[in-house]
Amino acid sequence: MNRLYDSMEPRVIDDDMLKLAVGEQSSQEETGELAKQEGILFKDVLSLQLDFRNILHIDNLWQFENLRKLQLDNNVIEKIEGLENLTHLVWLDLSFNNIETIEGLDTLVNLEDLSLFNNRISNIDSLDALVKLQVLSLGNNQIDNMMNIIYLRQFRCLRMLSLSGNPISEVEDYKMFICAYLPDLVYLDFRRIDDHTKEVAEAKHHYSIEELKHRENLMQARLEEEQVRREELERHKTAFVEHLNGSFLFDSMYAEDSEGNKLSSLPGVSELLEVYPSKDKFVIICVNIFEYGLKQQEKWKTELDTFNECVHEAIQENQEQGKRKIAKFKEKHLMSLSAIREELEMPNIEKMILECSTDISELFDALMMLEMQLVEQLEETISMFERNIVNLVGLFIENVQSLMAQCRDLENHHHEKLLEISISTLEKAVKGDLDEDLSEDVRALFVDKDTIVNAVGASHDIHLLKIDNREDELVTRINSWCTRLVDKIHRDEIMRNRKRVKEISLYIDHMKSELDNLEYSDILD
Amino acid sequence: MEVLREKVEEEEEAEREEAAERAEWARTEKMMRPVEVRKQETTLTQETLGELEKQLSEIQIPVSAELPTFAKDTIDISALPVSYKTNTPKEEQLLQLADNFSRQYSHLCPDRVPLFLHPLNECEVPKFVSTTLRPTLMPYPELYNWDSCAQFVSDFLTMVPLPDPLKPPSHLYSSTTVLKYQKGNCFDFSTLLCSMLIGSGYDAYCVNGYGSQDLCHMDLTRDVCPLTVKPKETIKREEKALPKKYTIRPPRDLCSRFEQEQEMKRQQEIRAQEEKRLKEEEERLMEAEKANPDALHGLRVHCWVLVLSGKREVPENFFIDPFTARSYSTQDEHFLGIESLWNHKNYWINMQDCWNCCKDLIFDLGDPVRWEYMLLGTDKPELSLTEDDSGINDEDDVENLDKEDEDKSFDMPHSWVEQIEISPEAFETRCPNGKKVIQYKRAKLEKWAPYLNRNGLVSRLTTYEDLECTNILEIKEWYQNREDMLELKHINKTTDLKTDYFRPGHSQALRVHSYKSMQPEMDRVIEFYETARVDGLIKREETPRTMTEYYQGRSDFLSYRHADFRPRVKKLTLSSAESNPRPIVKITERFFRNPAKPAEEDVAERVFLVAEERIQLCYHCREDHIIASKREFLRLSEVDSKGNKIIMMPDMCITFEVEPTEHTKKLLYQYETLMHLKKEEKLSRHQVWESELEMLEILKLREEEEEVHTLTISIYDTKRNEKSKEYREAMERVMQEEHLQQVETQLDYLAPFLVQLPPGEKLTRWQAARLKDECLSDFKQRLINKANLIQARFEKETQELQKKQQWYQENQVTLTPEDEDLYLSYCSQAMFRIRILEQRLNRHKELAPLKYLALEEKLHKDPRLGELLKMFT
């Protein structure tokens, strides 16, 4: 509601405006001059002031990656937008604008100070991402619901809050309510909350707060539980044996099996399912797979750890050698450089420079030699590791497959029994002495032999398919994990090698150019 | 030896019957013994007389020009208690028993020397050796362990050689006398030490046997001083970790194995030759050092202490030589044989062969084949478990002894020696006159009592280059109680380097100061207690042209600063080092890694080349890199050749970055870094200057301290601490005055009556009675007077009150309220006064008779009257 500027043309942030603003705020001394000489990159700017510019639309700010402080007060902004890239922002001032809802702040996780004073906001929300928020200014808005205060309870760092000039500040209990529900708050409406007020407020709202706390605690506990469960599952997933520590697979086998469910109502079948310990056995096998998987995972992990440790040691050792070589070279090089500087005879100088450059190339050779040696050694080790891990994985797959085959056997066995019962029931049905209490759709199966055999077969197929699917999933996932791991190791090693070679050559180039410069200046002298 | 024991027993049984006969025999024995001894002596001297004399004269020369003697006639025996001068019947009995034992022994082993059983004490009374031991636990915690005990004995007493080196002495003095004169031979030393050790719970024995010449003469000149022996560095064998599964293979070795082997062989040969040469040299030296062989080897009598394992957590048996306080293993070659040993309970004779020194001896005293004991009863000391908890305290021990005595057939009588007492002064002074000198091989150790030397010197070790001790190699001086915390001063004479070591607490936090001269700006190294310093300085090294400082634990991670100086520019004015600091050429500073910064922004080393106006920066190396970034700033002048102001030019900064980044290329960044560095340079120069000043200050302080060398005195040291002494004396004075006052306040109730009598005369009975009566009647009168006085006051008050009441009743109508109030308050006050007077009177009436009786009682007890009155009544 800036009537003063209503007459002016609303503007949009553009390049010129930004350049002007950046230029204005740089200092006038030598540093400023230097900065001007070179030009300032937007991404180096740490604070930006864009107030009283009649801005309607926030835009073009994506370049200011490292911006810490942004002032956009006293404009005519209606919507918070275009701030997604300013993730380093600590201080954001949007006061005296026409904003109606809080939005577009979800990426500003570092924000500590947010001012939305004098806007048209009626509801506090969409602030969940701002976990570091310390100061929140929301005065002169249209907030009228006390429940907004409870929303602010989640900000543990919040120390200062201003809500004066809102409809809720007219409420009789306003101050007490806030003090009670936000006990960590230190300043309210720019005034310090004294301890006495705090005590009174707490006493007044004691019961409701206790209840709230209780609810919050319950929620917290539930969240934590969930977290623990998720982590557990995650751990099982990395071992590729999730959901195998119970009857999950078995249950899923029957979940989509309509025919089987129908058949289970046959007189003998339910006994079969109960008496015949297929389920128990099945679950035991599943649990076996599960435990085996976890054990194997431990094994892979220790294997990987030893490998990483050894590689790390090797690299460290190699680096130490390299550092020693460089240090030795440096000492010698410094001596010879100063000798060259003091030498007067031209031919002597040339000779010395030549010596120096041979030294440099010798260093290059030595360092490269070291690197090549390391590469060879690592290659050997890596291939050994690869072999071992592939073997381990292969063994695991084999064992799992044999266990799965046991499952299949059980299923086959079950199938045979079921078929037997079905046929005998069919015979009964043909004879007409079928039990009365069978449902209609079950009766429909016992029309002829083909139908019943097909139904039983379908159920069997579904079961087998489930088992196959689970097995396939396990095998593919573990294989892909293995390949990815090996690939990553190879890639990392290549990256390391590239980096080291680049480092060495850069250094050698630098030394050479330094020597050349010296030569050049000598000749000039 | 079963026979021997049976004989002893028989002897004991038949004791009473043969008493008369025995006494006679004892007398003859006493007369006979000297003859026997003389005979022994003659046989010995016949063999080696000439050599012996020569030897003796030779021996005495290197030890000391005049040997201290412990002549009997210098001992004052008048103050000694009765037990020293006579024998109790029990002791007599024991002596007879011992004589019998000795007789049987000489009968059975005619080829062995007579036993050392009951020498005479200082009062010419024969005393059994075991009773001369007086187990005493000393009240000093320092004397609880054997090593400190032995050290004390060896320090406290001056060694006197045996009158005859081949025989045990004829006299064995009590520890009381020995401590009093601070002199003694090896037997005295051992007796004292053994008493103290048994007192503090060790299983210790005095041993009479044969020692080497060095041992008997306390000659340490062939021993290396224990202080000069450097503790052997324990080489930690690093456990080589097993090669892990994926450890990389080492690069292929391309050297020829054969060549290496050949090289090795060659090296070995050279080494072998070298070793041989060294060995020969060593042997030659050894030869020179070795003394000419001792003609009396194996015949010199010595007495030392044996400590058996078991008690006080002693893991194995060992010997202590009481002269030097050193412990030896029981296999040591200095100890050539054992005749007998004893403690306060029993006496054992060694029945084992000593052909191989003491190496084959087994110290199982319960074994009657190896050790023949004298008294039954206490035969197996180490097998009786109940004794373990006794022996901690000598009183316990004595009690135990008494208890044991009841049920044993014969018992050792209680020691005739008084408890060993060492005064705190004597304990602190330790050595006779507080000074002691020990000569070691190529070393001399001098010891002083603390506070004896004004500068706190307590010991000095001088190390020599040669055996004759003429060329000093180095001197080490230990100090104590110095106010400047100086602990050790080490002077190396060859390099002239002096090193002072300080304990924590010096005002400048000094730890070590090594220097050649006290002049400033010379070669010196000072180490500091870095925790006591705010700036975390550990060490500062100075040479004429440089100064290096090492730091630790600073918040700016500085670890090292090195400054190079140019010689001082001569100024016309006379200037000291303070006002004219040397110009700095170069400052090098190194930093530890600051974990808060990324490695490529964390400076590892910066060099300010002040003269060349250059600054070199070297950054830390990143974890995965082998090369560190560097940056060099040149030409820091702010004005170029044409006089234009330049801010920053690209060629003013040479940069090498391992991973080039965008923003560091910017002139702005470089300029800001440069500005920052310029500021830092100024600061560093200031720091260097301040360090120089501090050095001057330290040197001044050290010089002052050396001159003053005041000693600190503990506040608990009541003798030396003047302040506390004064305070205590003042307190005492105040106490005394108070006491005097108290005495004065106790009035002499007889004085007024005594004055009437003629002074100095003794009271007669009549006079005393009269005095008493007078005193009592006077007191009675006083009591009556007092009662009357109170009565009078009481009456007066009542009268006044009555008058007032009357007045009130008369004028009641006309009175204003104020007057009424006044009247009422007066009334209540008067009533109060009257009540008090009444109470007083009553109390007086009650107490008066009691007081009267008390006085009478007192007079009865009065020393001046009491006697007379008692007779009177």
Interface residues (C-beta under 8 A of the other chain):
Chain A: E30 T31 E33 L34 A35 Q37 E38 L41 D44 E303 T306 F307 E309 C310 V311 E313 A314 I315 Q319 G322 K323 I326 L367 Q373 L374 Q377 L378 E380 T381 M384 F385 R496 K499 R500 E503 I504 L506 Y507 H510 E514
Chain B: K244 K245 Y246 T247 I248 R249 P251 C621 D624 H625 I626 I627 I647 M648 I654 F656 V658 E662 H663 K666 L667 L668 Y671 E672
